Amino acid sequence: MGSLDDLIADAGLPGKPRSRSGEPSDIAQIANVSRKLLIFCLLYTAVAALLWPEQYYQIAQDYLSLLMIWGPLSVFAVIIPAAVIISPRSPLEFLAISLRSNGLRASIVLAVFILSLAAFTTYKVNIPDIVPFYSDKALADIGELLHGQAPWRIAHSFDSDALALLVAVTYSKIWFLEWFGMVLFAALYANQLLHLRYLTALALVTMVIGTLMAAVFSSVGPIFYDEFLGGERFADLLEVLKQHPHNAHVLQYSNYLLGSYSADKPALGTGISAMPSMHVAIATLNAFYLARLNRWLGLAGWAFAILILFGSIYTGWHYAVDGYIAMLVVTVIWRRTAAIFDGKAGAFASKVDAFRLSPAT
């Protein structure tokens, strides 16, 4: 069988063969990468905490409160179904053993994740103080050049209440469940190469796309374009959004972000930044990860990523190019993280070191 037995064995179920990730070379490599990843994340966090201590402390508290809500929901949405699929005869036993065997490691990973997430938001809210918003006109122009018209007009050309509801549910609800759920799942099995690779890629996506590139291409997005640049370039977009009740979340949250920015009071999920799209970046990374777990999960993951890309344009949070660049950079990061392990870019493709839910073909 291979990797399904590997995961069950690492979870501690009796009578199962030892995982390949238990080989000495793999253990040493995992330990080495884990230490470097931990240091990397803590340095990223420490800089934010040292530069903006009051903001970081407040945001960290907010995210800890968020984890209390989304953490259990993520367990129900991801971990429990996974237990049913992996061990259909005894899912509760599998879940209990997994938590008992891997709970401490998962708790450490999640703690670092929350600290890093607070750092990400701290950097994000301070981007305009470092690099004032400047790239919106160029991003909007590029989008219109590529598509022959404003991309949001194409997204709304077949608009309906059903479409608005679909975007609202996926973009503002399911996206968070998938993100937190994937992190929790990878945290439980971070002693295996594939899951550690995902966590490494997630850290790089957050830092490179969410912080560095967001500063380099400092921008507000279509939803705020007229507010910051003046004129009525996206006035029609706002009027179209108002025509469907399910788009109310976009208008409410944009007011929330604008209010936080104007008052200079960072809070949960605040910070205005359009390019690149972190929504698209996270969904794309999760699609790569899911595809390595199972072919059908991968197809679902890519369908979801494309829907998130569409939603980022439909809602006006992002220019089309924001999503395209995010997908491109995530692809590079995902491919390059393979080189971290065993020093070869093709190492992951040739090793069956994590579970699959269907036989390899």
C-alpha positions as CSV (number, residue, x, y, z in Angstrom):
1,M,0.0,0.0,0.0
2,G,2.6,2.6,0.8
3,S,1.6,6.0,2.2
4,L,-1.8,5.3,3.7
5,D,-0.2,2.8,6.0
6,D,2.6,5.3,6.7
7,L,0.1,7.8,8.0
8,I,-1.8,5.3,10.1
9,A,1.5,4.0,11.5
10,D,2.7,7.4,12.4
11,A,-0.6,8.1,14.2
12,G,0.1,5.1,16.4
13,L,-2.5,2.6,15.4
14,P,-1.4,-0.9,16.4
15,G,-0.4,-3.6,13.9
16,K,0.6,-1.2,11.1
17,P,4.0,-1.0,9.4
18,R,6.5,1.6,10.2
19,S,6.4,4.7,8.1
20,R,9.2,5.6,5.7
21,S,9.4,8.9,7.4
22,G,10.8,6.9,10.3
23,E,14.0,6.2,8.4
24,P,17.0,7.9,10.1
25,S,17.8,10.1,7.0
26,D,14.2,11.3,6.9
27,I,14.1,12.0,10.7
28,A,17.3,14.0,10.5
29,Q,16.0,16.0,7.5
30,I,12.7,16.7,9.1
31,A,14.3,17.8,12.3
32,N,16.7,20.1,10.5
33,V,14.0,21.7,8.3
34,S,11.7,22.1,11.3
35,R,14.3,23.9,13.3
36,K,15.1,26.3,10.5
37,L,11.4,26.9,9.8
38,L,10.8,27.7,13.5
39,I,13.6,30.2,13.6
40,F,12.5,31.7,10.4
41,C,8.9,32.2,11.7
42,L,10.1,33.5,15.0
43,L,12.4,36.1,13.4
44,Y,9.5,37.2,11.2
45,T,7.3,37.6,14.3
46,A,10.0,39.2,16.4
47,V,10.7,42.0,13.9
48,A,7.0,42.9,13.8
49,A,6.7,42.8,17.6
50,L,9.8,44.9,18.1
51,L,8.8,47.5,15.5
52,W,5.2,47.8,16.5
53,P,4.8,46.3,20.0
54,E,1.4,47.7,20.9
55,Q,-0.2,46.9,17.6
56,Y,1.3,43.4,17.5
57,Y,0.1,42.6,21.1
58,Q,-3.5,43.7,20.3
59,I,-3.6,41.8,17.0
60,A,-2.2,38.7,18.6
61,Q,-4.9,38.7,21.2
62,D,-7.5,39.1,18.5
63,Y,-6.2,36.1,16.6
64,L,-6.1,33.9,19.7
65,S,-9.8,34.7,20.1
66,L,-10.4,33.9,16.5
67,L,-8.7,30.5,16.9
68,M,-11.0,29.6,19.7
69,I,-13.9,29.9,17.2
70,W,-12.4,28.7,13.9
71,G,-10.2,26.0,15.5
72,P,-13.1,23.7,16.5
73,L,-14.9,24.5,13.2
74,S,-11.8,23.5,11.3
75,V,-11.7,20.2,13.2
76,F,-15.2,19.4,12.3
77,A,-14.8,20.5,8.7
78,V,-11.5,18.8,7.9
79,I,-10.0,16.5,10.6
80,I,-13.2,14.5,11.3
81,P,-14.0,13.8,7.6
82,A,-10.3,12.9,7.1
83,A,-10.5,10.4,10.0
84,V,-13.6,8.9,8.4
85,I,-11.9,8.5,5.1
86,I,-8.5,7.2,6.4
87,S,-10.0,4.9,9.1
88,P,-13.7,4.2,8.2
89,R,-14.0,1.4,10.7
90,S,-12.8,3.3,13.7
91,P,-12.6,7.1,12.9
92,L,-13.0,8.2,16.5
93,E,-10.2,5.9,17.6
94,F,-8.0,7.2,14.8
95,L,-8.8,10.8,15.7
96,A,-8.1,10.2,19.4
97,I,-4.8,8.4,18.7
98,S,-3.7,11.1,16.3
99,L,-4.4,13.8,18.8
100,R,-2.8,11.9,21.6
101,S,0.3,11.1,19.6
102,N,0.7,14.3,17.7
103,G,-1.2,16.8,19.8
104,L,1.8,18.5,21.4
105,R,3.6,19.0,18.1
106,A,0.4,20.3,16.5
107,S,-0.1,22.7,19.4
108,I,3.4,24.1,18.9
109,V,2.8,24.5,15.2
110,L,-0.5,26.2,15.7
111,A,1.0,28.6,18.2
112,V,3.7,29.6,15.8
113,F,1.1,29.9,13.1
114,I,-1.0,32.3,15.2
115,L,2.1,34.4,16.2
116,S,3.1,34.6,12.6
117,L,-0.4,35.5,11.5
118,A,-0.4,38.3,13.9
119,A,2.9,39.5,12.5
120,F,1.5,39.3,9.0
121,T,-1.4,41.6,9.9
122,T,0.9,44.0,11.8
123,Y,3.1,44.3,8.7
124,K,0.1,44.7,6.5
125,V,-1.5,47.6,8.4
126,N,1.8,49.4,8.3
127,I,2.6,49.0,4.6
128,P,1.2,52.4,3.6
129,D,3.5,54.1,6.1
130,I,6.5,52.4,4.6
131,V,5.4,52.4,0.9
132,P,2.4,54.7,0.2
133,F,-0.2,53.2,-2.1
134,Y,0.9,53.9,-5.7
135,S,0.4,51.0,-8.1
136,D,-3.4,50.9,-8.5
137,K,-3.7,52.8,-11.7
138,A,-1.1,50.5,-13.4
139,L,-2.7,47.4,-12.1
140,A,-6.2,48.5,-13.3
141,D,-4.8,49.5,-16.7
142,I,-3.0,46.1,-17.1
143,G,-6.2,44.3,-16.2
144,E,-8.2,46.2,-18.8
145,L,-5.4,45.7,-21.4
146,L,-5.4,41.9,-20.9
147,H,-9.2,41.5,-20.9
148,G,-10.3,44.2,-23.3
149,Q,-12.3,45.8,-20.5
150,A,-12.4,46.0,-16.8
151,P,-12.3,42.4,-15.5
152,W,-15.0,43.0,-12.9
153,R,-17.4,43.7,-15.8
154,I,-16.8,40.3,-17.2
155,A,-17.3,38.7,-13.8
156,H,-20.7,40.5,-13.4
157,S,-21.8,39.9,-17.0
158,F,-23.7,36.7,-15.8
159,D,-24.6,38.0,-12.4
160,S,-27.4,36.6,-10.2
161,D,-28.4,36.3,-6.6
162,A,-27.2,32.6,-6.7
163,L,-23.8,33.7,-8.0
164,A,-23.5,36.4,-5.3
165,L,-24.4,33.8,-2.6
166,L,-21.9,31.4,-4.0
167,V,-19.1,34.0,-3.9
168,A,-20.1,35.1,-0.4
169,V,-20.1,31.6,1.1
170,T,-16.8,30.5,-0.6
171,Y,-14.8,33.7,-0.3
172,S,-15.8,34.8,3.2
173,K,-16.6,31.5,4.9
174,I,-15.3,28.3,3.3
175,W,-11.9,29.9,2.5
176,F,-11.2,30.4,6.2
177,L,-12.3,26.9,7.1
178,E,-10.1,25.4,4.3
179,W,-7.1,27.5,5.3
180,F,-7.3,26.8,9.1
181,G,-8.3,23.2,8.4
182,M,-5.3,22.5,6.2
183,V,-2.9,24.1,8.7
184,L,-4.4,22.0,11.5
185,F,-4.1,18.8,9.4
186,A,-0.5,19.5,8.4
187,A,0.3,20.4,12.0
188,L,-0.8,17.0,13.2
189,Y,1.5,15.2,10.7
190,A,4.4,17.7,10.5
191,N,6.7,14.8,11.2
192,Q,6.2,13.7,7.6
193,L,7.9,15.3,4.6
194,L,4.9,16.4,2.6
195,H,3.1,18.0,5.5
196,L,6.3,19.8,6.6
197,R,6.7,21.0,3.0
198,Y,3.2,22.5,3.1
199,L,4.0,24.4,6.3
200,T,7.3,25.6,4.9
201,A,5.6,26.8,1.7
202,L,2.8,28.5,3.7
203,A,5.4,30.4,5.7
204,L,7.1,31.5,2.5
205,V,3.8,32.5,0.9
206,T,2.9,34.6,3.9
207,M,6.2,36.3,4.0
208,V,7.0,36.7,0.3
209,I,3.5,37.3,-1.1
210,G,1.7,38.7,1.9
211,T,4.4,41.0,3.2
212,L,7.3,41.6,0.8
213,M,5.4,41.8,-2.5
214,A,2.4,43.5,-0.8
215,A,4.8,46.3,0.2
216,V,6.6,46.4,-3.2
217,F,3.3,46.7,-5.0
218,S,1.4,48.7,-2.4
219,S,-2.2,49.1,-3.6
220,V,-5.7,49.4,-2.3
221,G,-7.8,47.4,-4.9
222,P,-10.8,48.3,-7.0
223,I,-13.2,48.5,-4.0
224,F,-11.1,51.5,-2.6
225,Y,-9.8,52.9,-5.8
226,D,-12.1,55.9,-6.0
227,E,-11.8,56.6,-2.3
228,F,-8.0,56.9,-2.5
229,L,-7.3,58.1,-6.0
230,G,-10.5,60.1,-6.6
231,G,-12.8,60.0,-9.7
232,E,-15.4,57.4,-10.5
233,R,-13.5,54.7,-12.2
234,F,-15.1,51.9,-10.1
235,A,-18.3,53.6,-9.2
236,D,-20.3,51.2,-11.4
237,L,-18.8,48.3,-9.6
238,L,-20.1,49.5,-6.2
239,E,-23.5,50.1,-7.7
240,V,-23.6,46.6,-9.2
241,L,-22.5,45.1,-5.8
242,K,-25.4,46.8,-4.1
243,Q,-27.9,45.2,-6.4
244,H,-27.6,41.8,-4.7
245,P,-28.2,41.4,-0.9
246,H,-25.5,38.6,-0.6
247,N,-22.9,41.2,-1.5
248,A,-23.5,43.1,1.7
249,H,-20.5,41.4,3.3
250,V,-18.2,43.1,0.8
251,L,-19.6,46.6,1.6
252,Q,-19.7,46.0,5.3
253,Y,-16.1,44.7,5.5
254,S,-14.8,47.5,3.2
255,N,-16.3,50.0,5.6
256,Y,-14.7,48.1,8.5
257,L,-11.3,48.2,6.8
258,L,-11.6,51.8,5.8
259,G,-12.7,52.8,9.3
260,S,-9.7,51.0,10.8
261,Y,-7.4,52.7,8.3
262,S,-8.8,56.2,8.9
263,A,-8.7,55.8,12.7
264,D,-5.3,54.2,12.6
265,K,-6.5,51.4,14.9
266,P,-5.5,48.0,13.7
267,A,-7.9,45.2,14.6
268,L,-8.7,41.6,13.6
269,G,-8.3,41.1,9.8
270,T,-7.5,44.8,9.1
271,G,-4.9,46.2,6.7
272,I,-5.6,47.3,3.1
273,S,-3.5,45.5,0.5
274,A,-4.5,44.3,-2.9
275,M,-1.5,43.1,-4.9
276,P,-0.9,40.1,-4.7
277,S,-4.1,38.4,-3.5
278,M,-3.5,36.3,-0.4
279,H,-6.9,34.7,-0.8
280,V,-5.9,33.4,-4.2
281,A,-2.4,32.5,-2.9
282,I,-3.6,30.4,0.0
283,A,-6.3,28.6,-2.1
284,T,-3.6,27.8,-4.7
285,L,-1.2,26.5,-2.2
286,N,-3.9,24.3,-0.7
287,A,-4.8,23.0,-4.2
288,F,-1.2,21.9,-4.6
289,Y,-1.2,20.3,-1.2
290,L,-4.5,18.5,-1.7
291,A,-3.4,17.2,-5.1
292,R,-0.5,15.5,-3.4
293,L,-2.9,13.9,-0.9
294,N,-5.4,12.6,-3.4
295,R,-6.3,13.1,-7.1
296,W,-9.9,13.9,-6.4
297,L,-9.1,16.2,-3.5
298,G,-6.7,18.0,-5.8
299,L,-9.4,18.5,-8.4
300,A,-11.7,19.9,-5.8
301,G,-8.9,22.1,-4.5
302,W,-8.1,23.6,-7.9
303,A,-11.8,24.2,-8.6
304,F,-12.0,26.0,-5.3
305,A,-8.9,28.1,-6.1
306,I,-10.4,29.2,-9.5
307,L,-13.6,30.1,-7.7
308,I,-11.7,32.2,-5.2
309,L,-9.8,33.9,-8.1
310,F,-13.2,34.7,-9.7
311,G,-14.5,35.9,-6.3
312,S,-11.6,38.2,-5.8
313,I,-12.4,40.0,-9.1
314,Y,-16.2,39.8,-8.6
315,T,-16.1,41.4,-5.2
316,G,-13.7,44.2,-6.2
317,W,-11.2,43.3,-3.5
318,H,-8.6,42.6,-6.2
319,Y,-7.5,43.4,-9.7
320,A,-7.3,40.3,-12.0
321,V,-3.5,40.6,-12.2
322,D,-3.4,40.3,-8.3
323,G,-4.7,36.8,-8.5
324,Y,-2.6,35.8,-11.6
325,I,0.6,36.9,-10.0
326,A,-0.3,35.2,-6.7
327,M,-0.9,31.9,-8.5
328,L,2.4,32.2,-10.4
329,V,4.5,33.0,-7.3
330,V,2.9,30.2,-5.3
331,T,3.7,27.8,-8.1
332,V,7.3,28.8,-7.9
333,I,7.4,28.5,-4.1
334,W,5.7,25.1,-4.2
335,R,8.2,23.8,-6.7
336,R,11.2,25.3,-5.0
337,T,10.3,23.9,-1.6
338,A,10.9,20.5,-3.0
339,A,14.6,21.4,-3.2
340,I,14.7,22.0,0.6
341,F,14.3,18.3,1.1
342,D,17.2,16.0,0.0
343,G,18.6,18.9,-2.0
344,K,16.8,17.9,-5.2
345,A,13.9,19.6,-6.8
346,G,12.4,16.2,-7.8
347,A,12.8,14.6,-4.5
348,F,9.1,14.9,-3.5
349,A,7.8,13.7,-6.8
350,S,9.7,10.4,-6.4
351,K,9.0,9.7,-2.8
352,V,5.8,8.3,-1.3
353,D,6.2,9.8,2.1
354,A,2.7,10.9,3.0
355,F,-0.7,9.3,2.7
356,R,-2.9,9.1,-0.4
357,L,-6.5,8.3,-0.2
358,S,-6.5,6.4,-3.5
359,P,-3.9,4.0,-5.0
360,A,-1.2,5.7,-7.0
361,T,-1.4,5.3,-10.7
